[in-house]
Amino acid sequence: MNHAHSHDCGHHHDHSHEVGTVSRERKLLIAVVLTAGMMLVEVAGGWWSGSLALLADAGHMLVDCAALILALIAARMALRPADARRTYGYGRMEVLAGFVNALTQFVLVGFIAYEAIERLFKPVEILSGVMLGVAVAGLLINLIVLRSLQGHSHDDVNIGAATLHVLGDLLGSAGAIVAALLVRWMGWNWADPLLSLLVSLLILRSALSLLRRSTHILLEGVPEGMDTQEVETALRGSDDSIRDVHHLHVWQLASGSRMATLHLELHEQGDGARALAAVNRTLLQRFGIQHATVQIDPGDCPDGTPGCSAQQQPQQTHNHHHH
């Protein structure tokens, strides 16, 4: 068996990756502090003004805070190197964190919905001035957090999820402002529980989307937006010594780290090393797959020449590209 290992620019990768992760962690940390602070203000304001919409929004912020904290912990864990028991490292932690976070949101939605329906039948006195002030503050804080989270990689499930949450919060705060104005000017106290129901639907939507995405990764699904048929076709055409590509598997370890395994069949006298280089280049440049394990299968022997199969032993190569 001939094992060829090629490591490209490993050190360069680690350094730039760490710098990226540090700035990402700082962004997340700022977001956590701001969100947590605002959440406490909303809880106090909601309790003082009697507004369920504010409490629902605070609940949403609690979920966000959890999401952001999980994202932070996961970003740290994902940096831990692989060890003998976890050869892929801890990259999956963030996906697991997202999964657990999604499940907790369902509980919260149930609680808010129950309270809101009760209040629609028995309206409560609401201090609309306090409610309005807190809602406006919430809107501003959410805008700041949203700004700080922008410019992340599209593939990052964590920051992606966090951004989604903050957007939901932004809508929640905007809604709370509208409800406060309706209560203040129109005396429509039911606007408040109605809005909290809408906020709980927002939470439900983000929970379902997070659950779907994290489950897909945990089930080793093909990365979103990628078509295995397309990958296979691209690989077949990547070098003229390649006759066929089969047993292709593509999956994601965590967000952004894509893996592939496949078998290559070469034409007679095909150059294995060249084909391999072409395959790895195509996977990395066109599909962002950094880690590929490629097995080259023995070609068919011309008219069964004795001893020919001995020279054509399958080659297995593992290529790790870090960029």
C-alpha positions in Angstrom: 0.0 0.0 0.0 1.4 3.3 -1.0 0.3 6.1 1.4 1.0 9.7 0.2 0.5 12.4 2.7 0.7 16.0 1.7 0.4 18.9 4.1 0.1 22.3 2.7 0.9 25.5 4.5 -0.2 24.2 7.9 1.4 26.9 10.0 0.1 29.7 7.9 -3.4 28.3 8.3 -3.3 27.9 12.0 -2.2 31.4 12.6 -4.7 33.1 10.4 -7.4 30.8 11.7 -6.6 31.8 15.3 -6.7 35.5 14.5 -10.1 35.0 12.8 -11.4 33.1 15.8 -10.1 35.7 18.3 -11.9 38.5 16.6 -15.0 36.3 16.3 -14.8 35.6 20.0 -14.5 39.2 20.8 -17.6 40.0 18.7 -19.5 37.3 20.4 -18.4 38.5 23.9 -19.5 42.1 23.2 -22.8 40.7 21.9 -23.3 38.6 25.0 -22.6 41.5 27.4 -25.0 43.9 25.6 -27.7 41.3 25.2 -27.6 40.1 28.8 -27.7 43.7 30.0 -30.7 44.6 27.9 -32.4 41.4 28.9 -32.2 42.4 32.6 -33.6 45.8 31.7 -36.5 44.2 29.8 -37.3 41.8 32.7 -37.4 44.7 35.2 -39.3 46.9 32.8 -41.8 44.2 31.9 -42.4 43.4 35.5 -42.8 47.0 36.5 -45.0 48.0 33.6 -47.0 44.8 33.5 -46.1 44.2 29.9 -46.0 40.6 28.7 -44.6 41.7 25.4 -41.5 43.0 27.1 -41.2 39.8 29.2 -41.6 37.8 26.0 -38.9 39.8 24.3 -36.7 39.4 27.4 -37.4 35.6 27.0 -36.3 35.9 23.4 -33.2 37.7 24.6 -32.5 35.0 27.2 -32.5 32.5 24.3 -30.2 34.7 22.4 -27.9 35.1 25.3 -27.8 31.3 25.6 -27.2 31.0 21.9 -24.3 33.6 22.1 -22.8 32.0 25.1 -23.0 28.5 23.5 -21.4 30.0 20.4 -18.6 31.4 22.5 -18.0 28.1 24.3 -18.2 26.2 21.0 -15.7 28.6 19.4 -13.3 27.9 22.2 -13.9 24.2 22.2 -13.6 24.0 18.4 -10.0 25.3 18.8 -9.0 22.4 21.0 -6.8 20.1 19.0 -7.8 16.6 18.0 -6.8 13.9 20.5 -6.6 10.1 20.3 -10.2 9.7 21.2 -11.6 12.5 19.1 -9.6 12.5 15.9 -11.7 15.2 14.4 -11.2 17.5 17.4 -14.1 19.3 19.0 -15.6 21.1 16.0 -18.9 19.4 16.4 -19.5 21.0 19.9 -21.0 24.1 18.3 -23.5 22.0 16.3 -24.5 20.1 19.4 -24.8 23.4 21.3 -27.1 24.7 18.6 -29.2 21.6 18.7 -29.7 21.8 22.5 -30.4 25.5 22.3 -33.2 24.9 19.7 -34.9 22.4 22.0 -34.9 24.8 25.0 -36.6 27.4 22.9 -39.7 25.2 22.4 -40.2 25.3 26.2 -40.0 29.1 26.3 -42.6 29.4 23.5 -45.0 27.2 25.3 -44.7 29.4 28.4 -45.2 32.7 26.6 -48.1 31.4 24.6 -49.9 30.1 27.7 -49.5 33.5 29.5 -50.6 35.5 26.5 -53.8 33.5 25.9 -54.7 33.9 29.6 -54.1 37.7 29.4 -56.2 38.1 26.2 -59.2 37.0 28.3 -58.2 38.9 31.5 -56.4 42.1 30.5 -53.8 43.5 32.9 -53.1 47.2 33.6 -50.0 48.3 31.7 -47.7 51.3 32.3 -47.2 52.2 28.6 -44.6 54.9 29.3 -42.2 52.5 30.9 -42.9 49.9 28.3 -42.2 52.4 25.5 -38.9 53.5 27.0 -37.6 50.0 27.5 -38.7 48.9 24.1 -36.8 51.8 22.4 -33.7 51.0 24.4 -34.0 47.4 23.3 -34.2 48.4 19.7 -31.1 50.5 19.9 -29.1 47.8 21.7 -30.1 45.2 19.2 -29.0 47.4 16.3 -25.6 47.8 18.0 -25.3 44.0 18.5 -26.3 43.4 14.9 -23.7 45.7 13.6 -21.0 44.0 15.7 -21.9 40.6 14.4 -21.9 41.5 10.7 -19.2 40.3 8.3 -19.0 36.7 9.4 -18.4 33.8 7.2 -21.6 32.4 5.6 -20.8 28.9 6.7 -20.6 29.7 10.4 -23.6 28.2 12.0 -23.0 29.9 15.3 -22.6 33.5 14.3 -25.3 32.8 11.7 -27.7 31.6 14.4 -26.7 34.5 16.7 -27.4 37.0 14.0 -30.8 35.4 13.3 -31.6 35.7 17.0 -30.7 39.3 17.1 -32.8 40.1 14.1 -35.7 38.4 15.8 -35.1 40.5 18.9 -35.0 43.6 16.7 -38.5 42.8 15.4 -39.6 42.0 19.0 -38.4 45.4 20.2 -40.0 47.1 17.2 -43.3 45.3 18.0 -43.1 46.2 21.6 -42.8 49.9 20.6 -46.0 49.6 18.5 -47.9 47.8 21.2 -46.8 50.4 23.8 -48.1 53.2 21.5 -51.4 51.3 21.0 -51.9 50.8 24.7 -51.0 54.5 25.4 -53.0 56.2 22.7 -55.9 53.8 22.0 -56.1 52.1 25.4 -55.9 48.7 23.6 -54.4 46.6 26.4 -54.9 43.4 24.3 -52.2 44.6 21.9 -49.6 43.6 24.5 -50.4 39.9 24.9 -51.2 39.7 21.1 -47.7 41.0 20.4 -46.1 38.5 22.8 -47.8 35.7 20.9 -46.2 37.1 17.7 -42.8 37.2 19.4 -43.2 33.6 20.5 -43.9 32.6 16.9 -40.6 34.3 15.9 -38.8 32.3 18.6 -40.5 29.2 17.3 -39.4 29.9 13.7 -35.7 30.4 14.6 -35.9 27.3 16.8 -37.2 25.2 14.0 -34.6 26.5 11.5 -31.7 25.9 14.0 -33.0 22.5 14.8 -33.2 21.6 11.1 -29.7 22.9 10.4 -28.0 21.3 13.4 -29.8 17.9 12.9 -28.7 17.9 9.2 -25.1 18.3 10.2 -25.3 15.7 13.0 -26.8 13.3 10.5 -23.8 13.8 8.2 -26.0 15.4 5.5 -24.5 16.9 2.4 -23.6 20.6 3.1 -26.4 23.0 2.2 -26.2 24.3 -1.3 -24.0 21.5 -2.5 -25.0 18.9 -5.1 -23.0 15.6 -5.0 -23.9 15.0 -8.7 -22.3 18.3 -9.6 -19.2 17.5 -7.5 -18.8 14.1 -9.2 -19.1 15.6 -12.7 -16.6 18.3 -11.9 -14.1 15.7 -10.6 -14.5 13.5 -13.7 -13.6 16.4 -15.8 -10.8 17.7 -13.6 -8.1 15.6 -15.4 -8.1 13.5 -18.6 -6.6 10.5 -16.9 -9.7 10.0 -14.7 -12.1 7.4 -16.1 -14.6 7.4 -13.3 -15.4 8.7 -9.8 -17.6 6.7 -7.4 -18.3 6.1 -3.7 -18.3 9.9 -3.2 -19.3 11.1 0.2 -19.5 14.7 1.2 -20.4 15.9 4.7 -19.7 18.6 7.2 -17.9 18.2 10.5 -19.1 21.5 11.8 -20.0 24.7 10.0 -17.5 25.5 7.4 -15.3 22.3 7.7 -16.3 20.1 4.8 -15.0 16.6 4.2 -15.1 14.2 1.3 -14.1 10.6 0.5 -14.1 9.1 -2.9 -12.7 6.4 -5.2 -11.0 7.2 -8.5 -10.7 4.9 -11.5 -7.9 5.9 -13.9 -7.5 5.2 -17.6 -4.6 2.9 -18.6 -1.3 4.6 -18.1 -3.1 7.4 -16.2 -0.9 9.5 -14.0 -2.1 8.9 -10.4 -0.3 11.8 -8.8 -1.5 14.2 -11.4 -5.1 13.0 -11.2 -4.9 13.3 -7.4 -3.6 16.8 -7.5 -6.3 17.8 -9.9 -9.0 16.2 -7.7 -7.8 18.0 -4.6 -7.5 21.3 -6.3 -11.1 21.0 -7.7 -12.5 20.0 -4.3 -10.8 22.9 -2.6 -11.3 25.7 -5.1 -14.8 24.9 -6.4 -16.4 23.3 -3.4 -14.4 24.5 -0.4 -13.7 21.0 0.7 -10.4 21.1 2.7 -10.1 17.5 3.8 -10.4 14.7 1.2 -9.5 11.0 1.4 -9.1 9.6 -2.1 -8.6 6.0 -3.0 -7.3 5.1 -6.5 -8.7 1.8 -7.7 -6.6 -0.6 -9.8 -7.4 -0.2 -13.6 -8.6 -3.1 -15.7 -5.7 -5.1 -17.1 -5.2 -5.2 -20.9 -6.2 -8.8 -22.1 -5.4 -10.3 -18.7 -1.6 -10.2 -18.9 -0.3 -12.4 -16.1 1.2 -10.5 -13.2 -0.2 -7.2 -14.4 -2.5 -6.8 -11.5 0.4 -7.1 -9.1 1.9 -3.8 -10.3 -1.6 -2.1 -10.3 -2.1 -2.3 -6.5 -4.7 0.2 -5.2 -3.2 3.4 -3.9 -4.7 5.1 -1.0 -3.9 8.7 -0.4 -5.0 11.0 2.3 -4.8 14.7 1.6 -5.3 17.4 4.2 -5.5 20.8 2.8 -5.6 23.6 5.3 -6.3 27.1 4.0 
